[in-house]
Each structure stands twice: as C-alpha cells, then as structure tokens.
Amino acid sequence: MKHSMGSDRMIAMGIKIADSKMHRENKIWSRYSNDKVDIGEELAKVIRTLTKEVPLNKPLRALSIGSSAEPQFRILETTFRGGLYLMDVEKEALNVVEERVCRQYTNHVRTICKDYNGIFLSSENTRKFLKNKLNNKKVDLIILHHSLYYSDERKWSEIISNLYRKILAPKGAVHIVLMSAESDNTRTTTWLYNHFTRKYFGSRNDQNLIQLHRELKESKLFEKAQVLLKTTDVWFNLNDFEKFMAVVWMIMLYPAVHNYSPQQKREITEFVYDNFWRKKQPLVQAQDHLAIYRGMSLKGIL
C-alpha cells in the first residue's frame, strides 16, 4: 500500500522504536492495556486462596521471576512482608524497583539480577539459589508473569518442577501468565506473532500454557496439587503510533528471541500501520493463566 510522506515518517519512527528497552515497552503496555488489571484480578484470587490456608501470624514470602519493574508491586509488597524477591535479567528495570524501595523504606523487598534459565533448569543451582538468595527459607508464592517466553518450552516442566520441589513452601501457590499460543482472530497479538514468525523463520509458537497444564496434570510430582487453567482477553490501544509499535516489538520478542532484518521490521511496521493504526483497531491479547496450589485443603480459585 502506498503511504503519504506523513505516514512514511510515522513508519520510520515505528521501526526506530524497536531498539527501546524492554521494561519501557512493558511500561507502555501496562499503562494503555488492561493486562495488569487482568493479572491483578487473577493474582488476587490466588492470594485469597493462599491466605485461607496459612496462619494469620505467618509472614508470607514471594518470588517474582522475570518481574521487570513489577506493576503488581503494591499488591505484593503489602502482602508478602516476610520477604519479596524480584528477579529479572534486565538491571535497568530492577534499578527502578531499587529506587522505589529506598524512597519508600520497603526493606523487605530484594532484587536479584539473574537469568532464571541458568538457575532453575538445574536442581543443584536451584538448591544453591534457595540457600544464597532466599536465606534457606522457601516462599509461599512463585510468580511467572509473561516470563516463560524467554525459555525453551521443552524445558518448562523441568523449571516448574525444580521450583515446586526446591523453592515452594509445603503450602504454597504458583501463578503463571502467558499469551495464548494459537488464535484465528487476526486482531490478536497471538495471530500477529505467529503470522510473521512463520513467514520469516518457518516457526510456530510452541509456547503453549495449555500443553504445560496437560503435562503437569499427568505428572506424578503434581498428582496431589491443584492445577487450574483459565483464558482471558486483554485490550491495548493508544493514540501514539510510536508507542503502539514499541509494544508490538515487545510482543514480537525483538531482539531477545527474534532478530528481524531491516526489511522485515519495515514490513511488520507497515502491516501494523495499515491494519491496526489506520483502521483504529486495538490489539487484543488472549492470555492463559495457570495456577498450581500445593498442600491446600480448600479448592483453589482462578
């Protein structure tokens, strides 16, 4: 489609913003979508279940993996006074948290700058993490919000198993959120991602939380656990094409997973401009929530 000089400038800005920091992209997504509201609602259900099972005088502890600048900070900081550990590979995102911790005197919050793959894919490294980073005290809640994108789907069961065995308390919960792997709706982030990664790399989105749910349900390790699954819809839109594209690049996993060529970046940007921006269409994200409840006498909710 032929574009005007003005639209060409916007497309150029949309390409340039691909090099922005991921935590800044996530901040735009958090502000102009209901993703964090959606996650917060489901997280609150997990916490409600958890708090019904533990004594009122027990200080709760939590580990958030791939936490970025942690939009759920207020919920987690106030609930998990026994220790809140925020782990991310991006130091700049954790710096935002550390400034806030100092400013608001929330000294029970700790940041950990590490790649979770190098730790939780190994049973021994997971044990050392418990000893060296968590003071040998297990946590009541483990959170992986949009963070399993950055590991091999074939290794997910191993990561979750190590966390479950070594890090999670006897009465505890795990909450995982991920974009749905398949969608026929051309307005969804899933369709957009699959369309271009299949075209450029011949790949498909195999990061399927529904499949992980099936695997855990069939595993002997989780036979006494409650493993629940739910899918929700999230909407994103704003009147700023540059920021709109910043979120698109986050969804397209550039550059952490896919390093698109200049021509590919232009094609993606022009497609978004023509099919979303000009038509004033929001991005819709179908996302899956998976909750694992361990040692609960009550039925968990999600």
C-alpha positions as CSV (number, residue, x, y, z in Angstrom):
1,M,0.0,0.0,0.0
2,K,1.3,3.4,-0.9
3,H,1.9,5.8,2.0
4,S,2.0,9.6,2.3
5,M,5.0,11.5,3.4
6,G,3.5,11.8,6.9
7,S,2.7,8.1,7.2
8,D,6.3,7.3,6.0
9,R,7.7,9.4,8.9
10,M,5.4,7.5,11.3
11,I,6.6,4.2,9.9
12,A,10.2,5.3,10.3
13,M,9.6,6.1,13.9
14,G,7.8,2.8,14.4
15,I,10.9,1.0,13.1
16,K,13.3,3.1,15.2
17,I,11.4,2.4,18.5
18,A,12.2,-1.3,18.1
19,D,15.5,-0.6,19.9
20,S,13.9,0.7,23.1
21,K,14.4,-1.1,26.4
22,M,12.0,-3.9,27.2
23,H,11.0,-2.5,30.6
24,R,10.0,0.8,28.8
25,E,7.9,-1.2,26.3
26,N,6.3,-3.1,29.2
27,K,5.5,0.2,30.9
28,I,3.6,1.4,27.8
29,W,1.7,-1.9,27.6
30,S,0.9,-1.7,31.4
31,R,-0.4,1.9,31.1
32,Y,-2.6,1.5,28.0
33,S,-3.9,-2.0,28.3
34,N,-5.9,-3.8,30.9
35,D,-3.3,-6.6,31.1
36,K,-2.0,-5.7,34.6
37,V,-5.6,-5.3,35.8
38,D,-6.4,-8.7,34.4
39,I,-3.3,-10.2,36.0
40,G,-4.0,-8.4,39.3
41,E,-7.5,-9.8,39.4
42,E,-6.4,-13.4,38.9
43,L,-3.4,-12.9,41.2
44,A,-5.7,-11.7,44.0
45,K,-7.7,-14.9,43.7
46,V,-4.5,-16.9,44.1
47,I,-3.5,-14.9,47.2
48,R,-7.0,-15.2,48.6
49,T,-6.8,-19.0,48.4
50,L,-3.3,-18.9,49.9
51,T,-4.1,-16.7,52.9
52,K,-7.0,-19.0,53.8
53,E,-4.5,-21.9,54.3
54,V,-1.8,-20.3,56.3
55,P,-1.8,-18.9,59.9
56,L,-2.6,-15.2,60.2
57,N,0.6,-14.6,62.1
58,K,2.9,-16.2,59.5
59,P,4.8,-13.6,57.4
60,L,4.3,-14.5,53.8
61,R,7.1,-14.7,51.2
62,A,7.1,-14.4,47.4
63,L,9.4,-14.8,44.5
64,S,8.5,-13.0,41.2
65,I,10.6,-14.3,38.2
66,G,11.0,-12.0,35.2
67,S,9.5,-9.3,37.3
68,S,10.7,-6.3,35.3
69,A,9.7,-3.1,37.1
70,E,6.8,-5.1,38.7
71,P,3.4,-3.4,38.1
72,Q,1.9,-5.6,40.9
73,F,4.4,-4.1,43.4
74,R,1.7,-2.7,45.7
75,I,-0.2,-6.0,46.0
76,L,2.9,-8.0,46.6
77,E,4.8,-5.5,48.9
78,T,1.9,-5.2,51.3
79,T,1.0,-8.9,51.4
80,F,4.5,-10.6,51.4
81,R,6.1,-8.8,54.4
82,G,8.2,-11.8,55.2
83,G,10.3,-11.2,52.0
84,L,9.5,-10.2,48.4
85,Y,12.2,-11.2,45.9
86,L,12.0,-9.6,42.4
87,M,14.2,-11.4,39.9
88,D,15.0,-10.1,36.3
89,V,17.8,-10.3,33.8
90,E,17.4,-6.5,33.0
91,K,19.3,-4.4,35.5
92,E,17.8,-1.2,34.4
93,A,14.3,-2.5,35.3
94,L,15.5,-3.5,38.7
95,N,17.1,-0.1,39.2
96,V,13.6,1.4,39.0
97,V,12.4,-1.0,41.8
98,E,15.5,-0.3,43.9
99,E,15.0,3.4,43.8
100,R,11.4,2.9,45.0
101,V,12.5,0.5,47.8
102,C,14.9,3.2,49.1
103,R,12.4,6.0,48.7
104,Q,9.6,4.2,50.5
105,Y,11.6,2.2,53.0
106,T,10.3,-1.2,51.9
107,N,13.4,-3.0,53.1
108,H,11.8,-6.5,52.9
109,V,11.9,-6.2,49.1
110,R,15.0,-7.6,47.4
111,T,16.1,-7.5,43.8
112,I,18.0,-10.3,42.0
113,C,19.6,-9.7,38.7
114,K,19.9,-13.2,37.2
115,D,18.8,-15.3,34.2
116,Y,16.3,-17.7,35.6
117,N,17.2,-20.3,33.0
118,G,20.7,-20.7,34.3
119,I,19.4,-21.4,37.8
120,F,16.1,-23.2,37.7
121,L,17.0,-25.7,34.9
122,S,19.4,-27.2,37.4
123,S,18.3,-28.9,40.6
124,E,21.6,-28.1,42.2
125,N,21.6,-24.5,41.2
126,T,18.0,-24.2,42.4
127,R,19.2,-25.5,45.8
128,K,22.0,-23.0,45.9
129,F,19.6,-20.2,45.0
130,L,17.4,-21.1,48.0
131,K,20.4,-21.0,50.3
132,N,22.2,-18.0,48.9
133,K,19.4,-15.7,47.8
134,L,16.4,-16.8,49.9
135,N,18.2,-17.3,53.2
136,N,17.2,-21.0,53.0
137,K,13.6,-20.1,53.5
138,K,11.0,-21.3,51.0
139,V,8.4,-19.0,49.5
140,D,4.6,-19.2,49.7
141,L,4.1,-17.8,46.2
142,I,6.0,-18.0,43.0
143,I,5.0,-15.7,40.1
144,L,5.9,-16.0,36.4
145,H,4.0,-13.3,34.6
146,H,4.9,-13.2,30.9
147,S,8.4,-14.6,31.7
148,L,8.3,-18.1,30.3
149,Y,8.6,-16.6,26.7
150,Y,12.4,-16.4,27.4
151,S,12.9,-20.2,27.9
152,D,12.6,-23.3,25.7
153,E,9.0,-24.6,26.0
154,R,10.5,-28.2,26.2
155,K,12.3,-27.2,29.5
156,W,9.2,-25.6,31.2
157,S,8.3,-28.8,33.1
158,E,11.8,-29.0,34.4
159,I,11.8,-25.4,35.5
160,I,8.4,-25.7,37.2
161,S,9.4,-29.0,38.9
162,N,12.6,-27.5,40.4
163,L,10.7,-24.5,41.7
164,Y,8.0,-26.7,43.1
165,R,10.4,-29.2,44.8
166,K,13.1,-26.8,46.0
167,I,11.6,-23.3,46.3
168,L,7.8,-23.5,47.0
169,A,6.7,-24.0,50.6
170,P,4.6,-27.1,51.6
171,K,1.5,-24.9,51.5
172,G,2.1,-22.6,48.5
173,A,1.0,-21.4,45.1
174,V,2.4,-20.7,41.6
175,H,0.8,-18.2,39.2
176,I,1.9,-18.3,35.5
177,V,0.6,-15.9,32.8
178,L,1.3,-16.2,29.1
179,M,-0.1,-15.1,25.7
180,S,-2.2,-17.9,24.2
181,A,-0.3,-19.9,21.6
182,E,-3.0,-20.1,18.9
183,S,-5.7,-17.7,17.7
184,D,-7.7,-17.4,14.5
185,N,-8.6,-13.8,15.4
186,T,-6.4,-11.5,13.1
187,R,-6.7,-8.7,15.7
188,T,-4.8,-10.7,18.4
189,T,-1.2,-10.5,19.4
190,T,-1.0,-14.3,19.0
191,W,-2.1,-14.1,15.3
192,L,0.3,-11.2,14.7
193,Y,3.3,-13.0,16.2
194,N,2.5,-16.3,14.5
195,H,1.9,-14.7,11.1
196,F,5.3,-13.1,10.9
197,T,7.5,-15.7,12.7
198,R,6.0,-18.4,10.4
199,K,6.7,-16.3,7.4
200,Y,10.2,-15.3,8.2
201,F,11.5,-18.2,10.2
202,G,9.2,-21.1,9.4
203,S,8.5,-21.4,13.1
204,R,5.3,-21.6,15.1
205,N,4.5,-20.5,18.7
206,D,5.1,-23.7,20.7
207,Q,5.0,-21.8,24.0
208,N,1.7,-23.3,24.9
209,L,0.5,-23.0,28.5
210,I,-2.4,-25.3,27.8
211,Q,0.1,-28.0,26.9
212,L,2.0,-27.3,30.1
213,H,-1.2,-27.7,32.0
214,R,-1.8,-31.1,30.5
215,E,1.8,-32.2,31.3
216,L,1.6,-31.1,34.9
217,K,-1.8,-32.8,35.3
218,E,-0.2,-36.1,34.1
219,S,3.0,-35.8,36.3
220,K,3.3,-37.8,39.5
221,L,5.0,-34.8,41.1
222,F,1.8,-32.8,40.9
223,E,-0.7,-35.5,41.5
224,K,-1.7,-34.1,44.9
225,A,-1.6,-30.5,43.6
226,Q,-4.5,-28.5,42.2
227,V,-3.5,-27.4,38.6
228,L,-6.0,-24.9,37.2
229,L,-6.2,-23.1,33.8
230,K,-8.2,-20.1,32.6
231,T,-8.1,-17.8,29.5
232,T,-8.9,-14.1,29.5
233,D,-9.0,-11.3,26.9
234,V,-6.9,-8.1,27.2
235,W,-7.2,-4.9,25.1
236,F,-4.4,-2.4,24.2
237,N,-4.8,0.9,22.3
238,L,-3.5,4.5,22.4
239,N,-3.2,7.5,20.1
240,D,0.5,7.4,19.6
241,F,1.9,5.1,16.8
242,E,5.5,5.2,18.1
243,K,4.4,3.8,21.5
244,F,2.0,1.4,19.8
245,M,4.9,-0.1,17.9
246,A,7.1,-0.2,21.0
247,V,4.6,-2.7,22.4
248,V,4.4,-4.6,19.1
249,W,8.2,-5.2,19.2
250,M,7.9,-6.5,22.7
251,I,5.2,-8.9,21.5
252,M,7.4,-9.9,18.6
253,L,10.2,-10.8,21.0
254,Y,12.7,-8.5,19.3
255,P,15.6,-8.7,19.9
256,A,15.7,-11.1,22.8
257,V,14.4,-14.1,20.7
258,H,14.0,-12.9,17.0
259,N,16.4,-10.6,15.3
260,Y,14.3,-9.3,12.4
261,S,16.2,-7.8,9.4
262,P,15.6,-4.1,8.4
263,Q,13.3,-5.2,5.6
264,Q,11.3,-7.5,7.9
265,K,11.0,-4.7,10.5
266,R,9.7,-2.4,7.9
267,E,7.1,-5.0,6.7
268,I,5.9,-5.6,10.2
269,T,5.6,-1.8,10.9
270,E,3.7,-1.1,7.6
271,F,1.4,-4.0,8.3
272,V,0.5,-2.7,11.8
273,Y,0.1,0.8,10.4
274,D,-2.3,-0.3,7.7
275,N,-4.3,-2.9,9.6
276,F,-4.4,-1.5,13.1
277,W,-3.4,2.2,13.2
278,R,-5.3,3.5,10.1
279,K,-8.4,1.4,10.9
280,K,-8.2,2.5,14.6
281,Q,-8.2,-1.2,15.7
282,P,-6.9,-2.2,19.1
283,L,-4.6,-5.1,19.7
284,V,-6.4,-7.9,21.6
285,Q,-4.4,-10.4,23.6
286,A,-5.9,-13.8,24.6
287,Q,-3.8,-14.9,27.5
288,D,-3.7,-18.0,29.6
289,H,-3.5,-18.1,33.4
290,L,-2.2,-21.3,35.1
291,A,-2.3,-21.7,38.9
292,I,-0.7,-24.5,40.9
293,Y,-1.9,-25.0,44.5
294,R,0.2,-27.1,46.8
295,G,-0.9,-28.6,50.1
296,M,-4.3,-26.9,50.1
297,S,-7.3,-28.4,51.9
298,L,-9.7,-26.0,50.2
299,K,-10.5,-25.9,46.5
300,G,-8.4,-23.1,44.9
301,I,-9.9,-20.5,42.6
302,L,-8.8,-18.9,39.4
